[in-house]
Amino acid sequence: MIRFFSFLGRTLEDAVRGTGQSVELLLVASLHVKDAWKRRRFLLEQLYTCGIRPLPVVLVVALFTGMILALQTGIELDRFGAKDRIASIIGLGLCREMGPFMTALILTASVGSGIAAEIGTMKVSEEIDALEIMSIRPESFLVMPRLVAMAIATPVLTFVTDVVGVLGGCLVSATRLRIAPEQYLKHVVESLSQDLTYGGLPKDLYTGLAKAFVFGVIIAVIGSSAGLRASGGAIGVGRATRSAVIQSFVLIIVVGYYLTSLFYT
C-alpha cells in the first residue's frame, strides 16, 4: 500500500512539474517570436517539415474521412428519406470538429514525435548544453521556429482537410447515393453560410481553424518540452517521444472539448 501511494505521489509530482515546464517553455518561446526573422532559415525548414512533408498523408486521410462519413451517414439518412442532408452534416462536421481533430492527430504522430526525438537526441548528446555555453537560448534557437511553424501549418492543413473531405463526401454522394454534385456543394455552402460573423466568415470554419491553431501550439510545445526533459541515452529519447505523443493526444481531445463548449455555448 505504501509503495502504491509512493508511486502515485511521484506520478502526480512529475505531471505537475512537466505541466509547469511546458507552460514556462511556451511563454519564453512566445517572447522570442520577435527573433523569427533572425531564425528565418530554420523557420523555413520547419515550415517544410511541418506543412509539406505530412501533406500526402493528410490528403489521403481527409479524402477517406469524407468518404466514410458520407457512406455511413448517407445509409442511415436514406432510410428516413433525408439523404439530401448529408452535405450539411459533412460540411459542418469536418469544419467544426473532424478537420482540425484528424489533422492534429496526424501531425502529432508525424511531426510532434519527430520534434521530441530531435530535441531529445540533442539533449542526451549534450548539444543543448553546448548551445547554452555559447549563450544561445534553446527556446529561441530550437523551440520558437517549431512553435511558429506548427502554429502556421496546422490551420493551413486543416483547411486542406476540410476541402478534400468535402470533395470525398461529394464523390461518394454522387456514386453511391445518387446526389448531384452541384446540389451537394450547394447544400455545403448553404449550411456554412447560416452563421456568418461580422467579417463575413462562416463561424464553423473559423472556429475549426482556431482549434487547429491551438492544437498546433500544443503539439510543438509538448514535443519540445518532452525532448528537453529527455535523459538516459537512446532509451530516454524513446521514452520522451512516447510521452510526447500520448500527452498531445490527450490534450488535443480535452482542449478540443472545451474550445467547442466555449465557441458554441
Secondary structure as the mmCIF struct_conf table of DSSP 4:
data_model
#
loop_
_struct_conf.conf_type_id
_struct_conf.id
_struct_conf.beg_label_comp_id
_struct_conf.beg_label_asym_id
_struct_conf.beg_label_seq_id
_struct_conf.end_label_comp_id
_struct_conf.end_label_asym_id
_struct_conf.end_label_seq_id
HELX_RH_AL_P HELX_RH_AL_P1 ILE A 2 LEU A 31
HELX_RH_3T_P HELX_RH_3T_P1 HIS A 32 ASP A 35
TURN_TY1_P TURN_TY1_P1 ALA A 36 ARG A 39
HELX_RH_AL_P HELX_RH_AL_P2 ARG A 40 LEU A 47
HELX_RH_PI_P HELX_RH_PI_P1 TYR A 48 ILE A 52
TURN_TY1_P TURN_TY1_P2 ARG A 53 PRO A 54
HELX_RH_AL_P HELX_RH_AL_P3 LEU A 55 ARG A 79
TURN_TY1_P TURN_TY1_P3 PHE A 80 GLY A 81
HELX_RH_3T_P HELX_RH_3T_P2 LYS A 83 ARG A 85
HELX_RH_AL_P HELX_RH_AL_P4 ILE A 86 GLY A 93
HELX_RH_PI_P HELX_RH_PI_P2 LEU A 94 MET A 98
HELX_RH_AL_P HELX_RH_AL_P5 GLY A 99 LEU A 107
HELX_RH_PI_P HELX_RH_PI_P3 THR A 108 GLY A 112
HELX_RH_AL_P HELX_RH_AL_P6 SER A 113 VAL A 124
TURN_TY1_P TURN_TY1_P4 SER A 125 GLU A 126
HELX_RH_AL_P HELX_RH_AL_P7 GLU A 127 ILE A 133
TURN_TY1_P TURN_TY1_P5 MET A 134 SER A 135
HELX_RH_AL_P HELX_RH_AL_P8 PRO A 138 PRO A 138
HELX_RH_PI_P HELX_RH_PI_P4 GLU A 139 VAL A 143
HELX_RH_AL_P HELX_RH_AL_P9 MET A 144 THR A 175
TURN_TY1_P TURN_TY1_P6 ARG A 176 ARG A 176
BEND BEND1 LEU A 177 LEU A 177
HELX_RH_AL_P HELX_RH_AL_P10 PRO A 181 LEU A 192
TURN_TY1_P TURN_TY1_P7 SER A 193 GLN A 194
BEND BEND2 ASP A 195 ASP A 195
STRN STRN1 LEU A 196 LEU A 196
TURN_TY1_P TURN_TY1_P8 TYR A 198 GLY A 199
BEND BEND3 GLY A 200 GLY A 200
STRN STRN2 PRO A 202 PRO A 202
HELX_RH_AL_P HELX_RH_AL_P11 LYS A 203 LEU A 228
TURN_TY1_P TURN_TY1_P9 ARG A 229 ARG A 229
BEND BEND4 GLY A 232 GLY A 232
HELX_RH_AL_P HELX_RH_AL_P12 GLY A 233 TYR A 264
#
